[in-house]
């Protein structure tokens, strides 16, 4: 399962509200090849949920992940940080053997 911290949930709700996205909007989490470590994380909003997508609901937010990405992301916690060093979502992925310095890519 992919989880969200309270800070991440608050930020996701803020973005959904600010962009006036519909009630059916889900947070789509995934991976794609690339980045300095092999795989890059992807985040976006999606209204379409496939039959084979992994779906969970966390604090009223639907989190959706395709099956291939879920193999790499199961157990991942998504956090949101806003500090002097930067602002953005951070991934705590127990499946990552190593991550790059920016935290946006990983290898297994």
N, C-alpha and C positions, 0 to 999 in steps of 0.2 A: 504494500500500500504506500502511496505517496501522501505525505502529511504537510500541513501548513502551520507555521507558528502564528500566534495571535497577531503579531506585527504584520506578517505577510497577508493574513486574511483582511485586516483593516485596510491595507494599501490596495488590495485587489478590489474590495468593495468600493473604495474611493474612485478608482479608475473606471469601474463599471458605471457608477453613478455619474461621474464627470463626462464620460463619453456617451451617456444615455443609451447604453446597451440594453437589450431586452432581457426579460426574466429567464429565457431559455439559454442565455449565454453561459458557457462553461469555460473554465481555464484549461487550455490544452497545453500539456507538458510533453516534451519529446526530446529526442537526440538526433543529431545529424552528423555525418562524417565531416571532419575538418577541425580547425582549431589547432593550437600548438601542441596539444596532447593526444589528438586522435579523434575525439568526439566533442561536439559542442552541444550545450543545452539549448533548447528552444522553449519559448513561452509565447502564448498568444490566446486570443479569445475565439471561440468557435460556437456556432449554433447547431452544427451538424455533428451528431454522435453516431459512429458506426456500430454495427452489431457486435463486432469483436473488440471494440474499445474497452479498456478498463475504466470503470467509472466509480468514483467515490464522492461522498458529500461531506464537506468539512465546514462547520459553522455556516451552513446555508450556501456554500460555494461548491458547485460541481467541478470536480477535477477529473479530467479526461486524458487518457494516454493510450496510444496505439500499442498493440501487443509486442512489436519488435522493440520499441523504446522501453516498454515496461520491463523487459528482461534486464536492462541496464539501470533502471530507475527505481525498482521495487525497494522500498525501505528509505527512500530519499525524503529528507525534510527540507522544505523551502522556507527560507527566512527572508526578511526585508530589513536592510540596514540603511540608516540615514545619519551619517556622521562626517567628520572632517576628512576622512579618507575616501569617502564616496557614498553614493546613494544608489541602491539597487537591490535586486533579489539575489540571494546567495543559496547555493545548493549544498546540503550536507548529504553526500552520497556514499553509503557504506560499501558500494560495489566498486568504487573508484580505487584503483591501485595507486594512481598518482594524479594530481591536478596541477594545472599551470598556476602561475602566480596570480593571474587575474581572477581565477576561480570560475571562468566561463567555459573551460574545456577540461577533459579528463581522459584517462585511459584505463582499461581493465586488465 
